[in-house]
């Protein structure tokens, strides 16, 4: 996990692991997401099990790398490197020889042959930013696949790509400094950017938006049909069960169960308000303003 000092530093620039997001090429975070983090309008994403596993596995992966390269004395990387608004913290390196960026992955999907530079794009951008700041010509990327398979990839510095990274990160940071949010692209982006207030004004849909509205109507109709089919099939199975709780096929394999559960206990807010109106009002809290999206009936 990042220390408070590292978190504070990352608010002043773009870390190598954030490079893909700043360029709009991350599968996990949009430019708008990262913009809000850097502006202090949203917290950094919470760590999750995969992230915690990656951090815990890093020393082991580096030890395996050292085992595979006994003639190279691997050392702990220095404090965060900086070049303008670009930041990088290497996992380890052999100064003047190469840097190391340890990774974990569930599967080999997106990874090439052993020893090749073929790694997922967002990792490639991270490694190139690290190479740019460290001045090294090569980075090793040791990977632990599925917690049980070790392999290595080798990425050489690409000056042209590094220039594109530096230009892209600087352009992104100018948006941060000017308070100009990047275009929102996902549903979450739209809700964060436009979901709190509206004004009474019409906008005419272009051809792309018209197609999207019609496709959404079609999806809604399909969902309604699927819901109706699901209800009919479920009713058929329930009718077969009757008062019995387990449905099996001719071999005895369980197909479905319909068993009694404990009655749910719910707080009756209306009854509490009627009995204790003053206390009820004392604990009322006003939520954030929001907008409700409704798709109107198709013509």
C-alpha positions in Angstrom: 0.0 0.0 0.0 1.1 3.6 -0.6 2.4 5.6 2.3 0.8 9.0 3.0 3.9 10.7 1.6 3.7 8.7 -1.6 0.0 9.5 -1.9 0.7 13.2 -1.4 3.4 13.0 -4.1 1.1 11.3 -6.5 -1.3 14.2 -6.2 1.4 16.4 -7.8 2.0 14.2 -10.9 1.2 11.1 -12.8 2.7 7.8 -11.6 3.9 5.2 -14.1 1.1 2.9 -13.1 -1.4 5.8 -13.9 0.2 6.5 -17.3 -2.3 4.4 -19.3 -5.2 6.2 -17.6 -3.8 9.6 -18.3 -3.6 8.6 -22.0 -7.1 7.1 -22.1 -5.7 3.6 -22.5 -6.3 1.9 -19.2 -8.8 -1.0 -18.9 -9.4 -0.1 -15.2 -9.6 3.7 -15.0 -10.7 6.5 -17.4 -9.0 9.8 -18.0 -12.0 11.4 -16.3 -11.6 9.1 -13.2 -7.9 10.0 -12.9 -8.6 13.7 -13.5 -11.1 13.7 -10.5 -8.5 12.0 -8.3 -5.8 14.5 -9.2 -8.2 17.4 -8.6 -9.1 16.1 -5.2 -12.7 15.6 -6.3 -12.7 11.8 -5.8 -10.6 9.5 -3.6 -8.1 7.1 -5.0 -9.6 3.8 -5.7 -9.7 1.5 -2.7 -7.2 -1.4 -2.7 -8.7 -4.8 -3.4 -7.6 -8.4 -2.9 -5.8 -8.6 -6.3 -3.8 -5.5 -5.4 -3.0 -6.7 -2.0 -1.9 -10.1 -3.4 0.3 -8.3 -6.0 2.1 -6.3 -3.3 2.5 -9.4 -1.1 3.8 -11.5 -4.0 6.3 -8.8 -5.1 9.2 -9.9 -2.8 8.7 -13.5 -3.9 8.7 -12.6 -7.6 11.9 -10.5 -7.1 13.5 -13.4 -5.3 12.7 -15.7 -8.2 14.1 -13.2 -10.6 17.3 -13.0 -8.5 17.5 -16.8 -8.5 17.3 -16.8 -12.3 19.9 -14.0 -12.6 22.5 -14.9 -9.8 25.3 -12.8 -11.4 23.3 -9.6 -11.2 23.0 -7.9 -7.8 19.4 -6.7 -7.6 19.0 -3.7 -5.3 15.9 -2.0 -3.9 14.9 0.9 -6.2 15.5 4.5 -5.0 12.7 6.8 -3.9 10.2 8.0 -6.4 11.9 9.4 -9.6 10.5 12.5 -11.2 10.6 14.3 -14.5 8.2 17.2 -14.7 4.8 15.7 -14.0 5.9 12.1 -14.6 6.6 10.0 -11.6 8.0 6.4 -11.3 9.0 4.1 -8.5 10.9 1.0 -9.7 10.3 -2.3 -8.0 14.1 -3.0 -8.3 17.0 -2.5 -10.6 20.7 -3.1 -11.4 21.8 0.5 -12.0 23.3 1.0 -15.5 22.0 -2.4 -16.6 18.2 -2.7 -16.3 15.1 -2.0 -14.2 12.6 -4.6 -12.9 8.8 -4.4 -12.7 7.2 -7.4 -11.0 3.7 -8.4 -11.9 1.0 -11.0 -11.1 -1.6 -12.3 -13.6 -4.4 -14.8 -13.4 -3.8 -16.1 -16.9 -1.5 -15.6 -19.9 -4.2 -13.8 -21.9 -2.6 -10.7 -23.3 1.0 -11.9 -22.7 3.3 -13.1 -25.5 6.0 -15.7 -25.6 8.6 -16.0 -22.8 11.4 -13.4 -23.2 9.4 -11.3 -25.6 8.3 -7.6 -25.2 4.7 -8.6 -25.7 2.9 -7.5 -22.5 -0.5 -5.9 -22.0 -0.6 -2.3 -23.3 -1.2 -0.6 -19.9 1.8 -2.4 -18.4 4.0 -1.5 -21.5 3.2 2.2 -21.0 4.0 1.9 -17.3 7.4 0.2 -18.1 8.3 2.8 -20.7 7.6 5.6 -18.3 9.9 3.9 -15.8 12.6 3.5 -18.4 12.3 7.1 -19.3 12.8 8.3 -15.8 15.4 5.8 -14.8 17.4 6.3 -18.0 17.8 2.5 -18.4 17.7 0.9 -21.8 16.0 -2.4 -20.8 13.4 -3.5 -18.3 12.7 -7.0 -17.1 9.1 -7.9 -16.3 8.9 -11.0 -14.2 5.4 -12.4 -13.8 3.8 -14.9 -11.5 0.9 -16.5 -13.4 -2.0 -18.0 -11.4 0.2 -18.0 -8.3 2.1 -21.0 -9.6 3.9 -20.3 -12.9 6.9 -17.9 -13.2 8.0 -16.3 -16.5 10.0 -13.2 -17.7 9.5 -10.7 -20.4 12.0 -8.1 -21.7 11.1 -4.6 -22.8 13.5 -2.3 -24.5 13.3 1.5 -24.2 11.3 3.0 -27.1 12.2 6.7 -27.3 9.4 7.6 -29.7 6.8 6.0 -27.4 8.4 7.7 -24.4 8.0 11.1 -26.1 4.4 10.3 -26.8 3.9 9.4 -23.2 5.6 12.5 -21.9 3.5 14.7 -24.3 0.3 12.9 -23.3 0.9 13.1 -19.6 1.8 16.8 -19.8 -1.4 17.5 -21.9 -3.4 15.7 -19.3 -1.9 17.6 -16.5 -2.7 20.9 -18.2 -6.3 19.9 -18.0 -5.9 19.2 -14.3 -4.3 22.6 -13.7 -6.9 24.4 -15.7 -9.8 22.5 -14.2 -11.0 21.3 -17.6 -12.3 17.8 -17.3 -11.6 15.2 -20.1 -14.6 14.0 -22.0 -16.5 11.4 -19.9 -16.8 8.1 -21.7 -18.4 5.5 -19.3 -21.7 5.5 -17.5 -19.9 6.2 -14.2 -18.1 9.1 -15.8 -21.4 10.6 -17.1 -23.0 10.3 -13.6 -20.1 11.9 -11.9 -19.9 14.7 -14.5 -23.5 15.5 -15.3 -25.6 13.5 -12.7 -26.2 16.2 -10.1 -28.1 19.0 -11.9 -29.9 19.8 -15.1 -31.4 22.8 -16.9 -34.6 23.0 -18.9 -33.2 22.9 -22.5 -33.6 20.5 -25.4 -30.8 19.0 -27.4 -31.3 17.3 -30.8 -29.9 13.8 -31.2 -27.5 13.2 -34.0 -27.5 9.9 -36.0 -25.2 8.1 -33.6 -27.4 9.1 -30.6 -30.5 8.2 -32.4 -29.1 4.7 -33.1 -28.2 4.4 -29.4 -31.7 5.3 -28.3 -33.2 2.7 -30.7 -30.8 0.1 -29.6 -31.6 0.8 -26.0 -35.3 0.4 -26.7 -34.5 -3.0 -28.4 -32.5 -4.1 -25.4 -35.3 -3.0 -23.0 -37.8 -5.0 -25.1 -35.5 -8.1 -25.1 -35.1 -7.8 -21.3 -38.8 -7.6 -20.8 -39.3 -10.7 -23.0 -36.6 -12.6 -21.1 -38.1 -11.6 -17.8 -41.5 -12.9 -18.9 -39.9 -16.1 -20.2 -38.0 -16.5 -16.9 -41.1 -16.1 -14.8 -43.0 -18.6 -16.9 -40.2 -21.2 -16.6 -39.8 -20.6 -12.9 -43.6 -21.1 -12.4 -43.4 -24.4 -14.3 -40.6 -25.7 -12.0 -42.4 -24.4 -8.9 -45.6 -26.2 -10.0 -43.6 -29.4 -10.4 -42.3 -29.0 -6.8 -45.6 -28.1 -5.2 -45.0 -28.4 -1.4 -41.8 -30.4 -1.9 -38.5 -28.6 -1.6 -36.1 -30.4 -4.1 -36.4 -31.1 -7.8 -34.1 -33.7 -9.4 -33.5 -35.2 -12.8 -33.9 -39.0 -13.5 -30.4 -39.6 -12.3 -31.0 -37.9 -9.0 -29.0 -34.7 -9.8 -30.5 -31.7 -8.1 -32.1 -29.2 -10.6 -33.6 -26.7 -8.2 -34.7 -26.2 -4.6 -37.6 -24.2 -3.1 -37.1 -24.1 0.6 -38.6 -22.1 3.5 -36.4 -19.3 4.8 -36.5 -17.4 8.1 -38.8 -14.4 7.9 -36.9 -11.2 7.2 -36.9 -8.4 9.7 -37.2 -4.9 8.4 -37.3 -1.5 9.9 -40.7 0.1 9.5 -39.8 3.7 8.9 -43.4 4.8 8.4 -44.5 3.3 11.7 -41.5 4.9 13.5 -42.3 8.3 12.1 -45.9 8.0 13.3 -44.9 7.0 16.8 -41.8 9.3 17.2 -42.1 12.1 14.7 -39.6 14.4 16.4 -37.0 11.7 16.8 -37.6 10.6 13.2 -37.0 14.2 11.9 -33.8 14.5 14.0 -32.2 11.6 12.1 -33.3 12.6 8.6 -30.4 13.3 6.3 -30.6 15.1 2.9 -28.8 13.1 0.2 -26.9 14.4 -2.8 -29.0 16.0 -5.6 -29.3 13.7 -8.6 -31.0 13.2 -11.9 -33.2 10.4 -13.1 -32.8 9.0 -16.6 -36.0 7.8 -18.4 -36.2 6.3 -21.8 -39.4 7.5 -23.4 -41.6 5.2 -25.4 -40.4 4.5 -29.0 -42.4 6.0 -31.9 
